[in-house]
């Protein structure tokens, strides 16, 4: 049975009530985060302590029945921020090659 007519049977469809979304992939895993640490003046000489900005992140990629990405959900948490000159972060993904709706929550 395929309740949403999305092309994937309900017993294999992670989101069985949405025809545009069928599977989900997590990075690194659904219940783990990656850690990133930044040094604000790298590669110039400095203290090299990499504690100017420390954050954790994980991502969830939602795909359709054709295995094409439909949505990317990022969970980013700032864990530490020292006296640094980092004023912004830029994020790039192959999923953002088309016009995308970006939502931010604090």
C-alpha positions, 0 to 999 in steps of 0.5 A: 500500500502507498497511501501518499502515492509517492512511489514508495510502499508505506512500510518502506516510506519514512514519511508515508503521508507526504508524496514529496518526501520518502527517506531520511539520512542523518550525518553523522547519525540521528543521535550524534553531533560532529564538533568543529573548532575554529582559530580566528587568525589561522593560518597566521601565527597566534595561540593555535588553541582553536577555542575561538569558536566551538560548535556542534552540528548534525544534519538531516537530509530528506529525499523523495522517492527518486532519491533527490534531496528535498530538504536539509535540516541543520542543527548547530549549537555554539558550545564556546566562544572566546575573544575572537574576530569571527563575525560570521559563518558561511554554509555551502551545500550541494543541496542549495544549488537552486533557490532555497528557503532558509530558516534560522532559529535561535 
